[in-house]
Structures are given as structure tokens and as C-alpha cells.
Amino acid sequence: MSQGLPDNQENLRWEYRELAFNHRFYVGLRFVIAAFAATFQSALLKFYSDALLATNVPDVLFLGYWFTLGSHPISIAAVGLITTVAIFAMERRNINRIGIVIKRGKEVEFELFLAGGQFSRLESKGFNFFTYTWSLSIIYLAVVAMWIWLLFFNLVAFYERTSS
């Protein structure tokens, strides 16, 4: 015990510090994931455009087999779609975790009689379209739509080439 506080108060203060750390961690992780997603999707688009032009396309060793990405724009579009959905799922999970941390942070603030603590100031003021979460959701939706369109376009082109 420090400063003569009851054990419960000391435990709550320790938990409050941990909640604050976790909140900062998850918020920071959202930015890291967004940066990774942008970088990865840009690289995939570069591979895709090279595959369509069949230039500067590397051979890839996967499970002991060599694949030429230049002959597989369908595969690149499928990988783009799958990874975008997976990254969006990670984003949604982090949002959920942040919500759990904020909820518990508010409970601890109430128990510690902290008026105006950092978690109570994070209250939502109703529906707001101009937020980081909504912006990222729109971007992920647009990228998913793009990969679906490119996949569909290449599947149709492949079908036309093989059925003639």
C-alpha cells in the first residue's frame, strides 16, 4: 500500500493505469494497421498492374512451387480481397477492445470518484459521421469493392479467353 490507501483503492489505481496504457496501445495499433493496410494494398495494386502488363513481375516460390504472378491477375485480386477483409476484421476487433477498455475505465473512474477522468471525457455525443472509424470503414468498403470488381473483371476475361 502507498499513501495509506486501502488495498481496493490501490488496486483500482493500478487497474486505471493499465486501462489507460491499453487504451493508448489499441488506438496506436489502429493507426499501425491502417498504415500497413495502405502499404500492402499499394504493393498489391502494383503487382496487379504489372501482371496485366506482364512486366517486372517476380516469380514467387510458394509451398515448393514457382508461380509467375504475371499470369495470375485473378490470384492477385483474390489475395487483395481476402487480405482487405482480414485487415478490416482486425480493425473491428480493435474497436471492440477499445470499447471494452473505455467501459471499464469509466467504471473505475466512478469507483475512484474521479470526476472528469480521461475515459468519461470520451463519451459519444450521438451519431457523428466524421470520425476516424467511419472514415476507415468507408475506405475499407471502397477497397473491398475495388478488389471484387477487379476479380470479377478478370474472371469474366478468363472465361472469355478459355471458352473461345
N, C-alpha and C positions, 0 to 999 in steps of 0.2 A: 504494500500500500504506500502511496505517496500522498503527502499533504493531509494525512489523517482522513482520507475519503473512505467510505465503506467499500468493501470488495465489489459489490454490484456496480457502484458508480465508476470505480476504476476499470472494471470490465467493459462497461458501456463506452467509456472514453477510448479504450483501446480499440473496441469494435468500430467506433466512429472514425478513428484514424484509418483503419483498414478499409472501411467503406469508401472513404474519400480517396484512398490510393486506388482501389478497384475502379471507382468511377473515372478517375483520370486515365487509368490504363485502358478501359474499354472505349472511352471516347478517342484516345490516341490510336487505338487499334482500328477504329473505323476509318481514320484518315490513312493509315498504312494500307489497309485493304483496298481503299479507293484508289490510291496511287498504284498499287500492284495491279489492280484490275485495268486501269488505263494503260499501263505499260504493256501488260500481257496482251490485251486486245489490240493494241497498236502493232505489236510484233506479229500477231496472227493475221491482221489485215495486210501487213507487208508480205507475209508468206502467201496469203491468198492471191494478192495481185501478181506476185512473181509466178505463182502456179498457173494463173490464167495466161500470162505472157510466156511461161516456160523459160524464164531466165533467172539466173542467180539462185536457183533452187537447190538447197542442200539435200544430200541423201541422208536418211536418218536410220540408225541401227536401233531396232525395237524388237525385243524378245528374240534376238539372234537373227533377225531378218532385216535386209536393207530395203527401205522404202524410198522412192523418189516422190517427194511432195509435189513436184510439178505435175504429176499425172493424177493427183488426187485433190482437186479443189473441194470436192464433196466432203472428204475427210477433214479438211481444214475448217470448213463451215460447221461440220458436226462437232468438232473439238471446241470451236468458238462458242457454239450454243450451249454445250454441256458445261464448259467452264464458267460461262456467264451466269447460268442458273446456279451453279455451285457457289460462286462468289456471292451472289445475291442471297442465297440461303445462309451463308456465314454472316452477312450484314444483318439479316433479320434476327439471327440468334444473338448477335451482339446488342442489338436494340432491346431485345428481351432481357438480356443480362443487365443492361443499364437500367431498365425499368425496375428490375428486382432490387438493385443496389439503391436506387433513389427511394423506393418504397420503404426499405429497411432503414435507410438514412433518416427519413422523416420520422419513423417510429422511435429511433434512438434519440433524435433531437427532442421529441416530446418527452421521453423518459428522463432526459438530462435537463429539461426546462430551458433549452436553447431557443430563444426567440430570434427569428431571422437567421437561422443556420443556413449553410450552403445548399442543403437539399430542399428545404422549404422554399427557398427562392427560385427553385427550378420548376415551380408549378406551371402547368399548362394554362394558358389563357384562352381556352376554347380552340376551335379549329383554325389553323394557320397554314395556308398553302405554301408560304415562302419560308421553308425550313430546310435544313441540311438533309433531313430524312426524306422529305418529299422530292427534293431535287435529285438526290441519288436514285430514288425509286423510278423517277421519270427517265433518267439516263439508262439505268439497267433495263427498263422496259424497251427503250429505243434500241439498245444494243441487241437484246433478245430478238426483237422484231427484224433487225437487220440480218442477223445470222439465220433466222428462219427463212427470210426471203432469199438470201444467197444459197442456202441449202436447197430450197425448192427450185430455184432457177437452175442450179447445176444438176439436180436430179432430172428435171424436165429435159435439159440439154443432153444429158447422158442417155436418157430413154430415146430421144430422137435420133441420136447417133447410132445407137445399137439396134434400133428397130428398122432402120432403113436398109 
